[in-house]
Amino acid sequence: MPEQEKQDRAERLFKAREQQKADAPQAMAEYHAAIERVRKRTDELRRQRLAREARKDSKKASKQARSA
């Protein structure tokens, strides 16, 4: 490879790495925000499921109490 091509390639690689370093903090913030959104949604769905199951169990118990 001619010397100029090597120099150009090295500069491109250096610039790409510098850009990745500059983008890293925002990328990590977005990554953590996405994890937190999933965690919150999972908690909400779990809360809804538990409430639904509690209603179902209470209806079942009241139905059995009336038939007894």
C-alpha positions, 0 to 999 in steps of 0.5 A, a space after each residue: 500500500 502506498 504511504 499516502 493510502 496508509 496515512 488516509 486510512 489511519 486518519 479515517 480510522 482515527 476520526 471514526 474512533 473519535 466519533 464513537 468516543 464522542 457518541 458513547 455517553 449519549 448512546 449509554 444514556 439511551 441504552 439505560 433509558 430503554 432498560 428503565 422503560 422496559 423495567 417500568 412497563 414490566 412492573 406495571 404489567 405485573 401490577 395489573 396481572 396481580 390486581 386481575 388475579 386478586 379480583 378473580 380470586 375474590 369473585 371465586 371466593 364470594 361465589 363459593 360463599 353464596 353457594 355454601 
